[in-house]
Amino acid sequence: MGIEELYPAGRLTAAQRATAAAGLDALLLTPGSDLRYLTGYDAREGERLTCLVLPAEGEPTLIVPVLERPDAEAAPGTGYRIVDHADGTDPWPLVRAALPGPVRAVGLADRMWAQQVLALRDTLPGAAQRLASDVLREMRIRKSPAEVAALAEAGAAIDAVHLRMGEWLRPGRTEREVAADLAAAIRAAGHAAVDFVIVAAGPNGASPHHGTSDRPIGAGEPVVVDIGGTMPSGYRSDCTRTYVAGGPAPAEFVDYYAVLREAQRAAVAAVAPGVTAEALDAVARDVIGAAGFSDAFLHRTGHGIGLDGHEEPYVVTGNPRPLQAGMAFSVEPGIYLAGRHGARIEDIVVCTTDGGQRLNTTPTELIAL
């Protein structure tokens, strides 16, 4: 997979057509995943303005600080010009100059700083402001073959870390000690950055976003390990497995882990075009509920993944969107018993033309170390 395949030449033109169809005169994208999706440029966030000005018609312009121009020029995207500004100069007139004709409505990067939103109100008085995701959502939600390959590469890299868990996860070690080893292993497996490391043992496993602590891991305690990172391509990994180290797990945990595994396998098997996101959520939720653990399943079944760790589609009650080939998302039901322990199993799955493809392939059985 070449980097140029991830950022094809026609992507900017397609985005311009979508911008016009949405009734917007331009998209204005500051550093973040939308900017990277269109240009390949992994821009720094900061007080100096970086902004892709994408008019519905006309030449796109990437405005960058002069000291960051070399990085912008090295990005793999094509089809736009680069204009720089020096420290001490006002960059906002450059935005207006890059927009031909009157500007009635613009789409802003969803996570643009409030300082920049307010500056744009002064720069483009009277222009309505909407979210750029209204335009880019439909482009980004279905991954190209190159994007699926990038996600598969990320999945294989994080799987390689889970396969080495026995090297680090042992009774007596603290969650934080194990997490430090995992972070180093995530980078060694090929990730450019570590996004998160959750090592949650015993009662901490009942908190889905626990993180880590200085609590030692006890013999026979269930340990939820949820890890993920960003590859050099920009695409993300995210995979959870649950382990038991140094002794037999509690009997009640073994019983409900079997329920959880059945729910996760059923949901993965149910992935197919036309199945709605909420129906897929219900597959996992119904299995867990039938076993009496409805109140212990605290979160949605999954989230989309790509250049963001969490993006659309969200596999959750209330989302009627049908799945389509190319959508990539997690399938990660969990059961959490407060004060005792918890478990989660998570794979990244891509919807194909006739089903689903797991991008994480390590075993989902309860893993004894």
C-alpha positions, 0 to 999 in steps of 0.5 A: 500500500503506497501512501499516494493510494490513501490520498488520491488526486481526485479527493479534493475535487470530490469534496468541492462537488460535495461542498457545492451540493451542500449549499456551502461556498467553502470548507475551512479546515484547521488541523485535524483528521478532515484536513489530513483526509483531504491533503495527507498533511498531519498539521500541528495544532497551535496558535499559528493559523493552519487552514485549508481553504476549499472553495466550492469552485476554484483553487484550494489553498493551504495556509500555513505558518512560514516555519511549517511550510517544509512539512506542508510541502512534504505532505502526499496530497495534491491539487492545492497551492500553499500560502505562508504567513510570518510571525507577527502578520495577520493571516486572516486576510489570506483566508478571505483572499483565497475565497472567490466571490461572495461568501454566504455559508462555510463549513468549519472543521468540527473541532476548530478552536473557538478563537478561530471560529470567532476570528472567522466571524470577523473575517467573513461577516454575515457568512453562516457557519456550519460543520464541515462534517455535514459535507465530509461525513459521507466521504469518510464513512466508507473506507477505500480499499487502501484505507481498509488495508491501512486499518488492517496493518494497524490491526495486525500491529496491535494484535502483535502486542496482545500476543506478547501479553504474557511477557508483562502481565503478571501478579504483583506488577502494578497496572502502571508498570504493565502499561509502560511496557505496553506503550513501548511495545505498541511503538515497537510494533510499528505505531507512530504514536500511542493513543491509549493504554487501559490496564484494569485489574479486578474491581478496576475492570468494572470501569470501562475507561479506567486507564491505569493505577499503582494497584498491584495485579492480584493472582487470578484477577481478571484484567481488561487490556484495551490498547490502541495507537496511530500508524505512520499512515494516520490510521488507528488501531483499537483492540481489547482482550481480557486476561487472567494471570497467576491463578483461576478466575472467579467462577462467576466471572468465567460464567459471564465471560462466556456470555460476553464472548457469545454476544461479541461473536454473534454481533461480528457474525451479524455484520452485513450491508443493510443491517442498521447500526442499532440492530447490530447493537441489539444483537450483542445487547440481546444476548447479554440481556437474556443472561441477566446482565443488561444493566452491566453493559454500560456503553454502545456496542461500537464506534467507527474508526479511521483517521480518528479513533472514534468516528462514524458510524456509531453502533448504538441504540437510536442510530438507524443508519444501514451499514454499507460496504467499506464502513469500519467500526469496533464491535466491543460489548462489555459486562461490568460488575461494580466493585468486583470485575469486568470484561470486554472483547473488542475487534475492528470489523469492516463491512464487506459486500456480503458480510464482515471482516475482522481486522483483529484476529487474535483469539477471543477466549478468556486468556490465562497467562 
